[in-house]
Amino acid sequence: MQWYLKVLQNYVGFQGRARRTEYWMFVLFNAIAGLVLYLLDFLLGLPFVLSLIYGLAVLLPSLAVLFRRLHDTGKTGWWILIALVPFGSIVLLVFTCLDSQPGDNKYGKNPKL
């Protein structure tokens, strides 16, 4: 839960690097919260109001942590645009699963150290 809150507190931090743990824990808690809100919308008979509000609220933090994760692998954050081409999301998934670049890179210090 601390990883999720850390990303939300740094919601416009597109600079620096994010470890795999930080990224994937945020994705996990984000998915759980989204599922709970989706079920709540369904049970209350709402047309996905809560899910939509939550999705919009975490859009910027999600982009920021993805940019920082790409920075950690040594790639520019603009690689996020590859998701717009067919099968580009698979490439993006592979990039997010890669290990950190050892040592410092042009985006900052290694967060593992």
N, C-alpha and C positions, 0 to 999 in steps of 0.2 A: 504494500500500500504506500510505503514511503516513496517508491520510485514513481508512482502515479502522481502523487502530490508534488514531487520535485519537478516533474515536467509541467504540471499546471502552474506552478509558481514561476517557471521560466518560460511562459507561454509565447513570448516574442523573441526568445533567444535563438536566432538563426546562426549565431556565431559559435564556434567551438566544436566540441566533439561529444558524442554520446555513446556509451558502451552498449554492447548487445543486451545486457541485462536491463539497462534503463529503457531501451526501446521496446523490448519484448514484454517486460512487465507492464509498461504503459499500454501496449496493445492488448494484453490479457485483461487488465482491469477495465479498459475501455470497452472491450467486447462483452464482458460480464454486465457492466452498467447498461450498455445498449440493449442487451437481451432482456434484462429486468424491466427496463422502461418500455420495451416493445410488448412484453407480456402484460404490463400494467395498462398500457394503451388498449390492448385487446380486451382485457377484463373489464375496463371501464367503458368500453365502446367508443373510445375516442379515435378519430382518424389519424393516428400516429403523431399527435401533437407533441407529447412529451419526448418521443424519440427524435423528432425533427429539431426541437429546441436544444436537446442535448447534443445532437450531431453538429449543429451550428456553433454551439458553445465550445466544443473541443476541436473544431476544424483547424484553427490557428495553432494550438499546441501540438496537434498531430503533425501538421506540416513542419513545424519547427523541430520536433524531435526526429523526424525523418531526415530533414536537412542535416542535422547534427550527426545522425547515424551514418549518412553518406560521407560526411566529412571525416568521420573516424576511419573509414575504409580508404581514405585518400581520394575520394571522388568529390566533384563539385555538387552542390545541392541541386543544380539544374538537371541532373540525371533523373529527377522526379518526373520530368516531361516524357521520359521513355514509356511511361505507363499509358500514354495516349496512342501508341501504335499497337497493332496486334501482337500479342505475346510479350509485350514490354513489361507487363506486371510480373512476369516470371523472372525476367532479368533483374527487376527491382527487388524481388524477393531474395534472389541469390545474393545481391549486394548487401542486403540487410542481415543476411546470415554469415557473411564473411567476418573473419577475425579482425581486430583492430590492427592498423598499421603500427608496427613496432616503433617506439620512440616518438619524438615530436614530428609533426608534419606542418604544412603551411597553414593549417586550420587551428593549431594549438597544441598544447601538451597532451600526452597520452593519458586518458582518464583512468587507466588501470593502475598507474603508478601512484 
